[in-house]
Amino acid sequence: MKKVLITGGAGFLGSHLCEKFLAEGCYVIAMDNLITGDMKNIEHLMKLPNFEFYHHDVAKYIHIPGELDYIMHFASPASPIDYLKIPIQTLKVSSLGTHNVMGLALAKKARILVASTSEVYGDPIVHPQTEDYWGNVNTIGPRGCYDEAKRFMEAMTMAYHNHHGVETRIVRIFNTYGSRMRLNDGRALPAFIGQALRGEDITVFGDGSQTRSFCYVDDLVNGIYKLLLSDYHLPVNIGNPVEITIKEFAEEVIKLTGTTQKIVYKPLPQDDPKQRKPDISKAKEILNWEPKVARAEGLKITYNYFKSLDQYNNVPKEFNTKN
Ligand code: UDP
């Protein structure tokens, strides 16, 4: 039985990965300091014999007894609202934390996959984004603490691969949605759905002409799993290449939820990327992967999930918008 450590295991993506590895017959250790993760996301796994939870901050020395086959480094805040609130932790988890998980991978002779991001491309000038594009990042802007930490993480990963021969994998994750996103994390989808459920206006930032390409979480997790099992150590984009403007996206949520509220426009946050769409040729060629879940279907599943929560009424007002 393969043993895997998933950092950020109580988070949105981490908890879905825990489920995937358990379904593949692995022994899973989820690690999380619960700053943005939530035990509710893994409550249903706690009683399983193949599952363990370690409450630990990966920016501090990590001790895992016994052998380890795989490490999935998914610990990090991942929304602009979080970067503003906890910029130092955001920097530390992908710098000090990455150093710690790399040291662990070396010691255990484990294969390690790190969760990088389309944010390494910054506000991209090349469109769609290919893996060989170096990006356009503002180091000192509000997203700098996340973007630069993730870029450092990639550099650290390559150094451990080249210098120590560690088996490394780098996934660049594009916008992803699904159950267990936090309603109050400020991201477009939970913001729009939360507003619709609470009967509030839908806040579109800027004129809504900026684009994103949204991937359903199950598709993403399948792509990441394939990448881990591949023998390819350079970065691979995983995301859904179907591009949409944020205004159109808000309109889709309005239609789906049947809300009678309207769109209100708020100022565009600084350094908000104008366009984003992954070129997934590499993932198609190397992993034989492409997304399968259409946005209409994924949005419906996600909306039903949020509707089933009773907490959407309790979201503090200040989290409803970024401004
Ligand atoms: N956005 C918006 N209204 C909101 C939250 C986000 O218009 O209430 C916009 C945001 O400015 C960005 C897009 O939606 O252009 C996607 O934002 P998100 O935070 O989900 O992801 P990221 O900007 O990191 O891609």
Residues whose N, C-alpha, C, O or C-beta is under 5 A from the ligand:
A	BS01	UDP	G186 R187 A188 L189 A191 T203 V204 F205 Q210 I246 D272 P273 N320
